[in-house]
Amino acid sequence: METVHHCKPSELMREIEQIPPQYLPQLFQIVHSYRESITKKESLVDFEQSWLQAVSGDTTPVSELWEDIDAA
């Protein structure tokens, strides 16, 4: 199986255009699920990093967070 190292959006669209119409709903579901899984992984990584900072005491007091905010 050939490994694809990069893909331009136009190349991806050409591939999609070659798929028979009756299979497009399944492809849509695959792409949608893949995109959601990437987003969830990124969110989980961000949460884990924030959790480790909080547990280690690497935090900023709330009073300092508001210092540079202009409430005009």
C-alpha positions as CSV (number, residue, x, y, z in Angstrom):
1,M,0.0,0.0,0.0
2,E,1.4,3.4,-1.0
3,T,1.8,6.0,1.7
4,V,0.5,9.5,0.9
5,H,2.8,12.1,2.4
6,H,0.8,15.2,1.4
7,C,-2.5,16.0,-0.2
8,K,-3.9,19.2,-1.7
9,P,-7.6,19.9,-1.2
10,S,-8.0,19.8,-5.0
11,E,-6.5,16.2,-5.1
12,L,-8.9,15.1,-2.4
13,M,-11.8,16.5,-4.3
14,R,-10.8,14.7,-7.5
15,E,-10.8,11.5,-5.6
16,I,-14.2,12.2,-4.1
17,E,-15.6,13.0,-7.5
18,Q,-14.7,9.5,-8.7
19,I,-16.7,7.8,-6.0
20,P,-20.1,6.4,-7.1
21,P,-22.9,8.5,-5.8
22,Q,-24.5,5.7,-3.8
23,Y,-21.4,5.5,-1.6
24,L,-21.2,9.2,-0.8
25,P,-23.3,9.0,2.4
26,Q,-20.9,6.4,3.8
27,L,-17.9,8.5,2.8
28,F,-19.5,11.6,4.4
29,Q,-19.9,9.7,7.7
30,I,-16.3,8.5,7.6
31,V,-15.0,12.0,7.0
32,H,-17.3,13.5,9.6
33,S,-16.3,10.9,12.2
34,Y,-12.6,11.4,11.4
35,R,-12.8,15.2,11.8
36,E,-14.7,14.8,15.1
37,S,-12.0,12.4,16.4
38,I,-9.2,14.9,15.6
39,T,-11.0,17.7,17.4
40,K,-11.7,15.6,20.4
41,K,-8.0,14.5,20.6
42,E,-6.8,18.1,20.4
43,S,-9.3,19.0,23.2
44,L,-8.1,16.1,25.3
45,V,-4.5,17.1,24.9
46,D,-5.3,20.7,25.9
47,F,-7.3,19.5,28.9
48,E,-4.5,17.1,30.0
49,Q,-1.9,19.9,29.8
50,S,-4.2,22.3,31.8
51,W,-4.9,19.6,34.4
52,L,-1.2,19.0,34.9
53,Q,-0.5,22.7,35.3
54,A,-3.3,23.0,37.8
55,V,-2.1,20.0,39.8
56,S,1.5,21.2,39.8
57,G,0.4,24.7,41.0
58,D,1.3,26.4,37.8
59,T,-1.7,28.7,37.9
60,T,-2.5,32.4,37.8
61,P,-4.8,34.0,40.5
62,V,-8.1,35.1,39.0
63,S,-7.4,38.7,40.3
64,E,-4.4,38.8,38.0
65,L,-6.3,37.6,35.0
66,W,-8.5,40.7,35.1
67,E,-5.7,43.2,35.4
68,D,-5.2,44.1,31.7
69,I,-8.9,43.8,30.7
70,D,-10.5,47.1,30.0
71,A,-14.2,47.0,31.1
72,A,-15.2,50.1,29.2
